[in-house]
């Protein structure tokens, strides 16, 4: 259902010259306007889809973080090198970079930026703040993305 407009856009755009060959200038202008609206819809859908993928990946990282919590019963027996702090720091940094890349891609659309911040900002801030202060301080000094988060983190706690 959600992909029907995108499929129609792709099909119609692929055959654009054939579809507008016998149309008047006004009809062509109407179709161009409709095409622009569908391209906007496609971009919104792609942002939604990307944000959904990021949420799923961040949930996996949250689960890995919680498996390292010694207060959870049986977590002692679930230790794995894939959930080591070093690996998770790298994963958290990649998630922050992906989040800020999405925010930057929506630069000309403040309402989209706000929507992304609402949908992903809380989870991103949770991931970044689960690190102990010493690790976070060293990352802020060495990582541009952590430095950006550190400068903006107050907006997630309104």
C-alpha positions, -999 to 999 in steps of 0.1 A, spaced: 0 0 0 27 25 10 49 15 -20 22 19 -47 29 56 -52 66 49 -54 60 21 -79 38 43 -100 64 71 -99 92 47 -111 71 32 -139 58 66 -151 92 83 -149 109 54 -168 85 59 -197 83 97 -193 89 107 -229 63 82 -242 37 92 -215 39 129 -223 44 127 -260 9 138 -271 0 160 -241 -4 198 -240 20 220 -221 -5 224 -193 -11 187 -190 27 181 -190 31 208 -163 4 190 -142 22 157 -145 55 173 -136 39 187 -105 24 153 -96 58 137 -102 75 162 -79 50 154 -51 55 117 -56 93 122 -54 88 141 -22 67 112 -9 94 87 -19 120 107 0 98 108 31 93 70 29 130 64 25 137 85 56 111 65 75 125 32 63 161 43 72 150 55 107 132 22 113 164 3 104 184 25 127 159 19 155 163 -19 150 201 -17 151 201 5 182 178 -20 199 203 -47 193 231 -25 208 208 -18 238 204 -55 243 242 -60 241 247 -33 267 222 -48 290 238 -82 287 269 -66 303 250 -54 333 260 -76 363 228 -69 381 209 -90 356 207 -126 366 227 -150 345 245 -122 326 277 -136 339 272 -166 316 264 -146 285 297 -128 281 309 -125 245 336 -107 227 309 -92 205 295 -73 235 329 -61 248 331 -24 255 355 -18 227 332 -33 201 302 -15 214 320 18 215 326 14 178 290 4 171 276 33 192 299 57 173 286 43 139 250 47 151 257 83 162 273 90 128 243 75 110 219 96 131 238 128 124 241 120 87 203 117 86 198 149 105 222 167 81 205 152 51 172 168 63 189 202 68 165 221 45 135 205 61 132 215 98 100 196 103 117 164 91 147 171 114 123 175 143 106 142 135 139 124 133 150 139 166 117 128 182 118 92 167 155 85 171 170 111 195 160 94 227 175 61 217 207 77 203 212 97 235 206 66 256 233 47 237 257 76 240 251 81 277 254 45 287 291 49 285 309 57 317 322 92 321 359 83 316 352 65 283 328 93 271 354 120 279 381 103 260 357 97 230 347 134 230 383 143 227 390 118 199 357 115 180 340 142 160 306 126 163 309 122 201 320 158 203 289 169 184 266 148 206 283 162 237 276 197 225 240 190 217 230 165 243 209 189 264 182 191 237 173 154 244 164 161 280 136 187 277 
